[in-house]
Amino acid sequence: MKLLFPTLIKWVGSAGEDLHRRLRDEIRDVVKESNGNVTFSALEKMTLTKPVVYEAMRIEPPVPFQYGKAKEDIVIHSHDAAFEIKKGEMIFGYQPFATKDPKIFKNPENFVGDRFLGEGEKLLKYVYWSNGRETDDTTVENKQCAGKDLVLLLSRLMLVEFFLRYDTCAVEVTTISLGTSVKFKSLTKASLMVDEFL
C-alpha cells in the first residue's frame, strides 16, 4: 500500500476539480441513498469510482514488472511480431508496455478517469497491473495476484472516505527512490458536513 495509495492520490489529485466534483457527487449521493453507510452494495453503485481506480492502475501499475519461467513452449504475439519462447526460458514483462500501448489506449500517457466507463470497460483486458489481465481470475495455476480484489476494494474505499470529507485538493508530486511522494498543497473540506449527507 506504500506504493499504491500515493500513486492513486497522485493521479486523482492531479486530475483536477472536474473529476473531483464528479467523484464527490457520486460518492455522496450513493452513501446518502444507503442511509449513510458505505457498503459493498453502495460501492458497486459508484460507477465512476471503480474506473478511476482502474485508470490509476493502468497508467502506473504498483508492481510494473512480471516474470516467470515458461511451463511449455509458447508463442507470444505483439501487434507486429511473434516471439517463440521455449519451455524453461525466463520471461520478463514490463507492464506499462501493455498498459500504455497507443494502439489500444487513446492518449495513453494521460490520466482519463472515465476511460473504463461504458464501452471502455472492454479495455480492461489490456490492463496488467496484478501480474495478469484485470479480467482474469486468480487461480492456483496462474501467478495472478491473490490480493488483487482486496487492493481494488481498499483503493475504492480510500477514494470514498476522502471525498466524503473533502471537496477537492491540490497535490505536489515528486519522485523518490521507492516511487512517488505526494504532498497536499491544499485541501478543501466538504462543503456539507459529513453528518448532513450521511
C-alpha positions as CSV (number, residue, x, y, z in Angstrom):
1,M,0.0,0.0,0.0
2,K,3.0,2.3,0.4
3,L,3.3,2.4,-3.4
4,L,-0.3,2.1,-4.3
5,F,-2.0,4.8,-2.2
6,P,0.4,7.7,-3.0
7,T,0.1,6.8,-6.7
8,L,-3.7,6.8,-6.5
9,I,-3.7,10.2,-4.8
10,K,-1.1,11.5,-7.3
11,W,-3.3,10.8,-10.3
12,V,-6.6,11.6,-8.8
13,G,-5.3,14.8,-7.1
14,S,-3.6,15.9,-10.3
15,A,-6.8,15.2,-12.4
16,G,-8.4,18.5,-11.3
17,E,-11.6,19.8,-9.9
18,D,-14.0,18.5,-12.5
19,L,-13.1,14.8,-11.7
20,H,-13.2,15.7,-8.0
21,R,-16.7,17.1,-8.3
22,R,-17.9,14.1,-10.3
23,L,-16.4,11.7,-7.7
24,R,-17.7,13.5,-4.7
25,D,-21.2,13.9,-6.1
26,E,-21.4,10.2,-7.0
27,I,-20.0,9.1,-3.7
28,R,-22.1,11.4,-1.5
29,D,-25.3,10.6,-3.4
30,V,-24.8,6.8,-3.2
31,V,-23.8,7.0,0.5
32,K,-26.9,9.1,1.2
33,E,-29.1,6.6,-0.6
34,S,-27.6,3.9,1.5
35,N,-28.7,5.6,4.8
36,G,-25.2,6.9,5.4
37,N,-23.5,3.6,5.1
38,V,-20.5,2.6,2.9
39,T,-21.4,-1.0,2.0
40,F,-20.4,-3.4,-0.7
41,S,-23.7,-2.7,-2.4
42,A,-23.1,1.0,-2.3
43,L,-19.6,0.6,-3.7
44,E,-21.0,-1.3,-6.7
45,K,-23.4,1.6,-7.4
46,M,-20.4,4.0,-7.7
47,T,-19.9,3.7,-11.4
48,L,-17.1,6.3,-11.7
49,T,-15.1,5.4,-8.6
50,K,-14.0,1.9,-9.8
51,P,-12.9,3.1,-13.3
52,V,-10.9,5.9,-11.7
53,V,-9.0,3.2,-9.7
54,Y,-8.5,1.1,-12.8
55,E,-7.1,4.1,-14.6
56,A,-4.6,4.7,-11.8
57,M,-3.6,1.0,-12.0
58,R,-3.3,1.2,-15.8
59,I,-1.2,4.4,-16.0
60,E,1.2,3.4,-13.2
61,P,0.9,-0.2,-12.1
62,P,2.1,-0.6,-8.4
63,V,4.3,-3.6,-9.4
64,P,5.3,-2.9,-13.0
65,F,7.5,-6.0,-13.6
66,Q,6.4,-9.6,-14.1
67,Y,8.5,-12.6,-14.7
68,G,8.4,-16.4,-14.7
69,K,9.6,-19.5,-16.5
70,A,7.7,-20.8,-19.4
71,K,5.9,-24.0,-18.4
72,E,5.7,-25.1,-22.0
73,D,6.7,-23.9,-25.5
74,I,4.7,-20.8,-26.3
75,V,4.4,-18.1,-28.9
76,I,3.8,-14.5,-27.7
77,H,2.2,-12.2,-30.2
78,S,2.6,-8.4,-30.4
79,H,0.9,-6.1,-32.9
80,D,3.9,-6.6,-35.3
81,A,5.7,-9.8,-34.5
82,A,5.6,-13.2,-32.8
83,F,8.2,-14.4,-30.2
84,E,8.8,-18.1,-29.6
85,I,9.6,-19.0,-26.0
86,K,10.9,-22.4,-25.1
87,K,9.8,-24.3,-22.0
88,G,12.0,-23.3,-19.1
89,E,13.1,-20.0,-20.5
90,M,12.7,-16.9,-18.3
91,I,10.1,-14.4,-19.5
92,F,10.2,-10.9,-18.3
93,G,7.5,-8.3,-18.8
94,Y,7.2,-4.6,-18.2
95,Q,3.5,-4.0,-17.6
96,P,3.4,-0.3,-18.8
97,F,4.4,-1.6,-22.3
98,A,1.0,-3.1,-22.4
99,T,-1.0,-0.6,-20.3
100,K,0.3,2.4,-22.3
101,D,0.1,0.8,-25.7
102,P,-1.0,3.6,-28.1
103,K,-2.6,1.1,-30.4
104,I,-5.0,0.1,-27.6
105,F,-5.3,3.2,-25.4
106,K,-6.1,6.7,-26.8
107,N,-3.7,9.2,-25.2
108,P,-2.0,6.5,-23.1
109,E,0.2,8.9,-21.2
110,N,-2.8,10.9,-19.9
111,F,-4.9,10.0,-16.9
112,V,-8.5,9.7,-18.1
113,G,-10.7,9.0,-15.1
114,D,-13.7,7.7,-17.0
115,R,-11.6,5.7,-19.6
116,F,-13.2,2.4,-18.4
117,L,-16.8,3.6,-18.2
118,G,-19.4,2.0,-20.5
119,E,-17.9,0.7,-23.7
120,G,-14.4,1.5,-22.2
121,E,-14.9,-1.4,-19.8
122,K,-13.8,-3.7,-22.7
123,L,-10.3,-2.2,-22.4
124,L,-9.8,-3.8,-19.0
125,K,-8.5,-7.0,-20.7
126,Y,-5.4,-4.9,-21.6
127,V,-4.7,-3.8,-18.0
128,Y,-1.9,-5.8,-16.5
129,W,-1.4,-4.4,-13.0
130,S,-1.8,-7.6,-11.0
131,N,0.6,-9.9,-12.9
132,G,-2.1,-10.8,-15.3
133,R,-5.1,-9.4,-17.2
134,E,-7.5,-7.5,-15.0
135,T,-10.3,-9.6,-16.4
136,D,-8.6,-12.9,-15.3
137,D,-9.4,-14.6,-12.0
138,T,-6.8,-15.7,-9.6
139,T,-6.2,-19.4,-9.5
140,V,-3.6,-21.8,-8.2
141,E,-2.4,-22.4,-11.8
142,N,-1.5,-18.8,-12.5
143,K,0.6,-16.0,-11.0
144,Q,-2.3,-13.5,-10.8
145,C,-2.0,-11.5,-7.5
146,A,-4.2,-13.2,-4.9
147,G,-4.9,-9.9,-3.3
148,K,-6.0,-8.0,-6.5
149,D,-9.7,-7.7,-5.5
150,L,-8.7,-6.5,-2.0
151,V,-6.4,-3.9,-3.5
152,L,-9.2,-2.6,-5.7
153,L,-11.6,-2.6,-2.7
154,L,-9.2,-0.7,-0.5
155,S,-8.4,1.8,-3.2
156,R,-12.1,2.5,-3.8
157,L,-12.7,2.8,-0.1
158,M,-9.9,5.3,0.1
159,L,-11.5,7.5,-2.5
160,V,-14.9,7.2,-0.9
161,E,-13.6,8.2,2.6
162,F,-11.5,11.0,1.0
163,F,-14.4,12.5,-0.9
164,L,-16.8,12.2,2.0
165,R,-14.6,14.6,3.9
166,Y,-13.1,16.8,1.2
167,D,-14.5,18.6,-1.9
168,T,-11.2,18.9,-3.7
169,C,-7.4,19.1,-3.3
170,A,-4.2,20.1,-5.0
171,V,-1.1,18.0,-4.8
172,E,2.6,18.3,-5.3
173,V,4.2,15.2,-6.7
174,T,7.9,14.3,-6.5
175,T,9.7,11.1,-7.4
176,I,11.6,9.3,-4.7
177,S,13.6,6.1,-4.8
178,L,10.6,4.0,-3.8
179,G,8.1,5.6,-6.1
180,T,6.0,8.7,-5.6
181,S,5.9,11.2,-2.9
182,V,2.7,13.3,-2.7
183,K,2.1,16.3,-0.6
184,F,-1.2,18.1,-0.3
185,K,-0.8,21.7,-1.2
186,S,-4.4,22.4,-0.4
187,L,-7.5,20.5,0.9
188,T,-11.0,21.9,0.7
189,K,-13.1,20.4,3.4
190,A,-16.5,19.1,2.4
191,S,-18.9,22.0,1.7
192,L,-21.5,19.9,3.5
193,M,-20.7,18.4,6.9
194,V,-20.3,14.7,6.8
195,D,-23.3,14.2,9.0
196,E,-25.5,16.2,6.5
197,F,-25.1,13.7,3.7
198,L,-24.8,10.6,5.8
